[in-house]
Amino acid sequence: MEAGVTHAEVRLTSRGPRLVELNGRLGGDLIPYAGQLATGVDLVRAAAAVALRERPDLTPTRALTTEVRFLYPPHDGRVAAVSVGRAAELPGVAHAATLVAPGDTPLLPPRHAIPRLAVLIAEAADEAGCAEVLARALPEVTSEVVPLTGGPADEPARPLPPGRPADRHPRPVLLLPRPRLPVHRDPPRRPARGRHRRRRALLRRGRRRQPRRRPPADRRCAAAAPGHPSSARCCGSSAT
């Protein structure tokens, strides 16, 4: 890729950074907006400028830390009410909004991939400051999700893993059938005939038959001395 905007996700582990995702596009989940709040650079305008073969303005005007927090239902159900309250008025909260309306039926993975109720964006000098802002804003968000009854979508939802906060959901799992790998088999052998059959039989028994080589005619009798009994058998003449 020579010109454009890329989106990369890297997870910091005990064995070093690990690349999770790399795409030639803008990021989703309000990531460009969070980047604009943190640095002042508008990636959407930058991507449009690059597409028009113009030089984008990438000069940072801010140096902050932002965090996006999505809120999820505790179980499958129908939304009766949802509100962010006065969260948007708290210091450090850059954005607060609901993502569903009363009557919607958010379903947890693997039924639905993104069953989000609301979103909060905090900005502060560092990561610890964003955590404090979100801790003050989360109590302002209220929701009521009535469990569904009856129907295939009303089955009990998969519980969250131990130690995972209720406002986060496990990553969706896509179950695919196991592919059938091709079985490589040797092609069927044609039945051996004649001498090939006999040769294969000898090879299987571990005894390979050596072909008989007859000496030239001028050397058949040279090996036998005069009067030797073999001279008669070689030449067919009688010794005198």
Steps between C-alpha positions, in 0.01 A plus 500: 500500500659827386249766608202486732391443859564175686354359817715278724429341836787380718468314829781545754576162656766362733680365191497835324256672263275279289323620186124436519366678193634697202270646234525766233208706629385726781441337835150437632345535846553880507878454483554790252293727726697391806823569313379845405417577865846382608719657229281748313565318169185420301571166330178517299607826336851361456368193320287719272798723421717200409223365274495838321880494469538788740740531792310441826550713809646265761627762743402402857341776704422303816681246720236315702389143570152381405312180577182363343276288724202307364232364732333164435191327640552235769283252306285462191181700523279785390601855588239666721697818573854636455650837589841659547364749754731793571814314392569743216513790749776348714855639463711285270207338317536593134206298369209304645214348299258209491525249216162323533140602547221353711366191329832386351615145576878485544639148504839401633755319281495274316144597404589867442850639469450851642211527753596841639275713717700822539844654447720732706819676389733641763798732451775573749873550528574126534334159522446523875314828454268341241426214741397751769272687259327180392461388862302819569297478179397134509250540787314757289421241233186302579330228301224246541512186287213256542600138436329346201263208547424246230654463155844386387651840579385479862736225604716582802801707405852373545639625835791741504846363583607534866651836583358674194301819563132492416529790256727298268406198295709205385626509146261330257592146408435384145452125482589354163481137388828317504637487146555160348858470395568303181646155555801437281508142382730328259345432160397137446773290347440319177536123527849390410538265209773263385855580605392816689288283726786262564740790563267657755460164669878468533529853634238428762693193612820703516674308223559687181584278209811607315486469120734243346775641281667274244862582397577580136559209260876564473542472877290192566783250441794720597441443868531122461847350456561238231380168617278653768161335518325837476640559153278231363192650657592852376582419141309183457816322370683205648854542630769303324 
